[in-house]
Every structure is written in C-alpha cells, then in structure tokens.
C-alpha cells in the first residue's frame, strides 16, 4: 500500500495487482537515478503502477519515463518519491536540477564574463600611449 498526496484525478487510484515486476538500477548517483522497470500485468487495460523510490522527496527532482516528463508524486506521508509507470518495459530516470543551482550558475557565468571584459578593457587602457 502506498499513500500518495492529493493528486487530482489520480486520487483514489484503484488497487491493481500484477503478475510480476522487476526493477534494475542502471545509475545510482547522488543527482541521477535511472531504473529499468518491467511490470507484467494481469491484462487489465490502461494499467498504471506506482513506482516508489525510497529516497527523500525534495524540490528540484525531475522525472521521465521513456524520455517523457512525468510528475513526481509525494508518497508515504510525503517523504518519498513516486511516479506512475504503465505496464511493460520502461526506463525511469530521476534527475536533481534545483532552480537555485541553475540561477547560481547563470549569475556566476555572467559575473565571469563581466570580469573578463573589465580585464580586457583595463589592459587596452594601459597599453595605449
């Protein structure tokens, strides 16, 4: 049983049984987790399964299933991450891309570029007779 946050149309997702499920970690780094997932269903149409990753939920994580963006759900009293995965073989990828890092990177690059421009400008000013 998985407790999910209130997720609109997914609230009350029916309990679905499956024949078998396999999960294999392909990448398990601090900022990237990639899994190969295979779920064999009992043949019910449009089945989606909840894959729970026992890592802490935190803003900045993004997820894809077969390269398509999917929402990350907060599971089990909102402490772990989960995604919905259709039956069959899929690649699920979680990547940590916090907005604060992206913003800091951009500010650092702009500052570096301005610093180089100031140095070049001062060098040109001192070289002129």
ChimeraX attribute file (.defattr): number of C-alpha atoms within 10 A of each C-alpha:
attribute: neighborCount
match mode: 1-to-1
recipient: residues
	/A:1	6
	/A:2	13
	/A:3	10
	/A:4	20
	/A:5	14
	/A:6	12
	/A:7	12
	/A:8	7
	/A:9	7
	/A:10	11
	/A:11	10
	/A:12	10
	/A:13	12
	/A:14	10
	/A:15	11
	/A:16	12
	/A:17	13
	/A:18	15
	/A:19	9
	/A:20	10
	/A:21	13
	/A:22	11
	/A:23	15
	/A:24	11
	/A:25	12
	/A:26	14
	/A:27	14
	/A:28	11
	/A:29	9
	/A:30	8
	/A:31	11
	/A:32	16
	/A:33	17
	/A:34	19
	/A:35	19
	/A:36	17
	/A:37	20
	/A:38	18
	/A:39	19
	/A:40	15
	/A:41	19
	/A:42	13
	/A:43	11
	/A:44	11
	/A:45	8
	/A:46	8
	/A:47	17
	/A:48	19
	/A:49	20
	/A:50	18
	/A:51	18
	/A:52	17
	/A:53	15
	/A:54	12
	/A:55	10
	/A:56	12
	/A:57	17
	/A:58	13
	/A:59	11
	/A:60	12
	/A:61	17
	/A:62	16
	/A:63	23
	/A:64	18
	/A:65	21
	/A:66	14
	/A:67	11
	/A:68	9
	/A:69	12
	/A:70	17
	/A:71	15
	/A:72	19
	/A:73	21
	/A:74	22
	/A:75	23
	/A:76	16
	/A:77	10
	/A:78	15
	/A:79	13
	/A:80	18
	/A:81	23
	/A:82	24
	/A:83	22
	/A:84	18
	/A:85	22
	/A:86	19
	/A:87	21
	/A:88	13
	/A:89	16
	/A:90	17
	/A:91	18
	/A:92	25
	/A:93	21
	/A:94	22
	/A:95	16
	/A:96	16
	/A:97	14
	/A:98	13
	/A:99	12
	/A:100	10
	/A:101	12
	/A:102	11
	/A:103	10
	/A:104	11
	/A:105	12
	/A:106	12
	/A:107	12
	/A:108	12
	/A:109	11
	/A:110	12
	/A:111	12
	/A:112	12
	/A:113	11
	/A:114	12
	/A:115	12
	/A:116	12
	/A:117	12
	/A:118	12
	/A:119	11
	/A:120	11
	/A:121	11
	/A:122	11
	/A:123	11
	/A:124	10
	/A:125	10
	/A:126	8
	/A:127	7
	/A:128	6
	/A:129	4
